[in-house]
Amino acid sequence: MYYQLTDSDSGEDLGIVKVTNVGEVANFDEEVKESWNEFHVLEEHDLDNCDVDEFVDWNNENRVTQIERVFLEIL
């Protein structure tokens, strides 16, 4: 499952992540969305809330559902 992360204010696309491990989470889709909201909107940390790499690290330390950054090359 892939997720396009967008800026909540401007709507700008910030990056893409994909789920790599869901553990025993039944609703991993909702967990990723909640995690992005906590990181980006609520800013429950001292990190750059628009940095997708920092989000991936933060998410993987704080959530069961593990994600990784994805880079796509459009030809």
N, C-alpha and C positions, 0 to 999 in steps of 0.2 A: 504494500500500500504506500503510495506517494502522497505528500502533502506540500502544496505551494504555500509558503508563508508570506503574508502580506502585511504592510504597515497599516495599522488600524486608523491612522489619521489620513494619510495620502492615498492609500490603496496601492502603493508601489510594491511590486514583487521583490521580496528580499532574498529568497532562495527556496530550495526544495530539499525536503528530507524524506527518508523512507524508513519504515519500521523494519528492524532487523531481528527483534526478539520480543515476544509479547508475554512471556512467562505464563502465569495463570490468570491473566487479565482477560475477562470476557469481552469487555467493550474497549479495546485498545484505541479505536478510532476516537472515541470521546476523551480518552485520557490524553492523547496527543493534542487535541484541540484545547483542553483545559490547561495543559502544561504551557502551550504557547500563550494563552491568555494571561496566565500567572506571570510568565517571563516578560512578555512584551507590553501588556496593558497595565497590569498591577505592579510590575517591577519589584517583585519581592526578593531583591538581591542588589548588589552593588556593581553589576555588569552593564555593558552597553545593550540596551533592550532591543536593538535592531541588528545585532551581530548574530548571524545564524550559527556560526561555529561555536560561539559562547553558549548559545541556546542548547545546542546538541550536548555539549559537556555538562551543562547545568541539568538538563533533562535526564541524562543517563546517570547522574549522581542522585537524583531525587525521585525517579519514577521506576516502576517495574518495566514498563514498555521502553525498550531501547531503540534508538534511532541513529541514523548516520546522514551526513550531508551528501547530497547528490549534485553533480554538475552535469548539465546537458549541453552538448554541442549541436547547435542547429545549423544544418548545412543548406 
